[in-house]
Amino acid sequence: MKKAFALLVVIVMLGSWGCSNHAKSNDLTWYDNLETAEQVAQKDGRPILVNFTGSDWCVWCKKLNAEVFSQDDFINYAKNNLVLVKIDFPENIPQTQATKYYNDQLAQQFDVKGYPTIILLKSDGTPIAATGYQEGGAAAYVQHLQSLL
């Protein structure tokens, strides 16, 4: 029994160790840590888009993801022009206490009052603008972001 438990602990530790602080979806990298994103942004000279979302419960967050973030117009723009961060506040997706605390601290720092909130930052983390869901699809959203940047 002890050997099985020890093996399970080792497997969990290796799995955790191998995980990074970003996720790839739709050929885009979404970081879950602003400090890491700032390092990438400074190296690449790109602004940062921070998506404060309730990914599994927020209707407007789901619409923004479906209508914009998963569409080719946004993907093609973001790949070369943005560093992406997703700060999630799910109801049914497990998160560690450390992640919850980190996300809460960022939400307070940027005065997030609702979801989705999109914060645009300079590569050094200086705020540029805040926005949210916009109707019109991915091409219109890219134009909206460009007007803010």
N, C-alpha and C positions, 0 to 999 in steps of 0.2 A: 504494500500500500504506500509506504514511504517512497519507494522508488518511482512508483507511478506519479505521485504528487510532485516529486522533484523533477521528473521528466516534463510534466505539465508546466511547472514554473519556468524551466529552461526554454520550452517552446514559446510560452507567452513572452518571456524576456527577449528572445531572438526576434519574434514577430514585432515587438514594440521597437526594438533597436533598428530594425530594417525599415521602419516606417519613417518617412520624412514629413516635413511640415508643409506639404503642398499636395494637391491632387490634380491629376490631369483629367479633363473632360472636354470633349469636342476639340481635341488638339490644343486646348488652352491650359495653362498652368494657373491654378488658383491657390495662392498661399493662404495659410490660416494664421500667419504670424506677421504682423506689420513690420517688425524690425528686420526680418529676413527679406521682406519685399523691398524695404528701403535700400538695403545693400544691393539688391539686384537692380533697382531703379537708378541708383547713383552710378553703378558700373555701366549701365546701358544708356543713361541719360533720358529716361522715360518717366512720365508722370505715373502716379498710382491711382487706381480705381479701387475703392473699398466698398464692398457690397455688404451692408448690414441687412441680414435676411432672417426670416423665419421659414426656412426652406420646406418644411413638411406641413405647415398649417396656414401660412399667410397667402391668401388668394392673389394679391397683387405681386408678391414675390414670385409666385409660380408663373404668373403671366409674364413678368419681366424675363424670367429665365426661358420660358417657351418662345416668346415673341422676339426676344433680343439676344440674350447671351448664348443661345444654342443655334443661332442663325449665321449663315456664311458671311453676311455683310459685317456683322459684329466680330466674328472670329477672325476674319482677314484683317480688319482694322486693329483689333486688340493685339494680335500676334506681334506686330511691328511697332506699336505705338503706346502700349500700356503695360503696366505690371498690375496684375489682378490679385485682390485679396477678398476672401469670403469669410465674414464673421457671422457665424450662424447661431441662432437662438431657437433650436428645434424643440418640439414638444415630445416627439416619440423616437428621436434618434439619440442614442446614448452619447454622453460626453463626460469626460473626466471633470472633477471639481476644479482642477487647475484651468482647464479650457473654459469652463463656465465663468470662473473668476476673471480670467484674462479678457474674455469677450465683454463681460460687464464693465470692466475698467475702460476698455476702448469706447464702448457706447457712452459712458459718462464723459470721457475726454472729448468726444465729438458731439456731445449733447443730442444724441439720437433719441427722438421722441416716438418714432413709429417705423414700420417696415413696409416696403423696402426703403432704406436710406442709402443713397450713393454719395460717397464723399470722394472728391478728387483732390489729390495732394501733389505737390511738387515732389521731385525725387528725394528731397531731404526731409519730407514729411510735413512741410508747411501746407496748411489748407488753402485750396484754390476756390472750391465751390461745393455746394451740396445740392442734390437733386433726388429724384425718385423715379417711379414708373412714369413713362410718357407713352401715349398712344402713337401709333404710326409705324411700328415695326422697327427692325434693326437698322435699316438705312437712315431713317429719320432719327433714331436714337444716336447713331454715330455722328450725324450732323449736330445734334443737340450737344453732345459731349465736346465736339470740336469748337462749338461756339463758347463753351464754358472755359475751355483750355486756352 
